[in-house]
Amino acid sequence: MIVAGHELEVAWYGNETASAPIVLLHEGLGSVSHWREFPRELAARTGRRVLAYSRFGYGQSDILDAPRSVDYMHVEAEAVLPALLAALGIERPVLFGHSDGASIALIFAGRYPQACAALALEAPHVFVEPQTVASIAQMKDVARKTDLLAKMAPHHRDPARTFWGWNDVWLAPAFRNWNITDRLASITAPALILQGKDDEYGSAAQVDAIAARVGRVESLFIDACGHSPHRSAPEMVLDATARFLAALPQA
């Protein structure tokens, strides 16, 4: 479907329900197919319909043909996501975001406080940490020296542009000052944060920053888990998310 001037890959999972649907917001190198079976499992576990889409430059959506700007997550949260929701007739969804997707969910919820019912956030970023930059710099070497881009090919139309579009902007000097903590205090939606204790891309300081500014936050730190809890600990993520949503009175 065409959203904000670009063709975006969109997929629905589960049956229609009266409850707010869950919208999945993928990570910096994610896509619809990169979620694998998680959307179906999430729909089954929560009893809600689940929407996944690939952002511009990802998956089978239109290919990115220019460098990303430092504010690319703000653009996604404040322009593209609202347009997508409006086009699909979705009101007050639950936003489930992973990494970049979690940051986009937070920006959206801060900009439009009444527009989402709840947030489920895996490995969110609200400011740039040295360990994040170091890990992304390491990925640059991996992409140059291994078959990483070939492994990404099943999930993206142009894996090279997808990878470098993400990697280059995160390593840009101007990105060191990227910070969305000023958006958090206006968030009214309850939030569940799922953080791996061994996350190489972010520390507990990210969780602490959110918990200090958002009114209702539940945090789950997962042992022996890195940056992708839904892949490393799927049952724990599914159970926690289902319990969190079931406890919400009007979501």
Rosetta blueprint (number, residue, H / E / L):
1 M L
2 I E
3 V E
4 A L
5 G L
6 H E
7 E E
8 L L
9 E E
10 V E
11 A E
12 W E
13 Y E
14 G L
15 N L
16 E L
17 T L
18 A L
19 S L
20 A L
21 P L
22 I E
23 V E
24 L E
25 L E
26 H L
27 E L
28 G L
29 L L
30 G L
31 S L
32 V L
33 S H
34 H H
35 W H
36 R L
37 E L
38 F H
39 P H
40 R H
41 E H
42 L H
43 A H
44 A H
45 R H
46 T H
47 G L
48 R L
49 R L
50 V E
51 L E
52 A E
53 Y E
54 S E
55 R L
56 F L
57 G L
58 Y L
59 G L
60 Q L
61 S L
62 D L
63 I L
64 L L
65 D L
66 A L
67 P L
68 R L
69 S L
70 V L
71 D L
72 Y H
73 M H
74 H H
75 V H
76 E H
77 A H
78 E H
79 A H
80 V H
81 L H
82 P H
83 A H
84 L H
85 L H
86 A H
87 A H
88 L H
89 G L
90 I L
91 E L
92 R L
93 P L
94 V E
95 L E
96 F E
97 G E
98 H E
99 S L
100 D H
101 G H
102 A H
103 S H
104 I H
105 A H
106 L H
107 I H
108 F H
109 A H
110 G H
111 R H
112 Y L
113 P L
114 Q L
115 A L
116 C L
117 A L
118 A E
119 L E
120 A E
121 L E
122 E E
123 A L
124 P L
125 H L
126 V L
127 F E
128 V L
129 E L
130 P H
131 Q H
132 T H
133 V H
134 A H
135 S H
136 I H
137 A H
138 Q H
139 M H
140 K H
141 D H
142 V H
143 A H
144 R H
145 K H
146 T L
147 D L
148 L H
149 L H
150 A H
151 K H
152 M H
153 A H
154 P H
155 H H
156 H L
157 R L
158 D L
159 P H
160 A H
161 R H
162 T H
163 F H
164 W H
165 G H
166 W H
167 N H
168 D H
169 V H
170 W H
171 L H
172 A L
173 P H
174 A H
175 F H
176 R H
177 N H
178 W L
179 N E
180 I L
181 T H
182 D H
183 R H
184 L H
185 A H
186 S H
187 I L
188 T L
189 A L
190 P L
191 A E
192 L E
193 I E
194 L E
195 Q E
196 G E
197 K L
198 D L
199 D L
200 E L
201 Y L
202 G L
203 S L
204 A H
205 A H
206 Q H
207 V H
208 D H
209 A H
210 I H
211 A H
212 A L
213 R L
214 V L
215 G L
216 R L
217 V E
218 E E
219 S E
220 L E
221 F E
222 I E
223 D L
224 A L
225 C L
226 G L
227 H L
228 S L
229 P H
230 H H
231 R H
232 S H
233 A L
234 P H
235 E H
236 M H
237 V H
238 L H
239 D H
240 A H
241 T H
242 A H
243 R H
244 F H
245 L H
246 A H
247 A L
248 L L
249 P L
250 Q L
251 A L
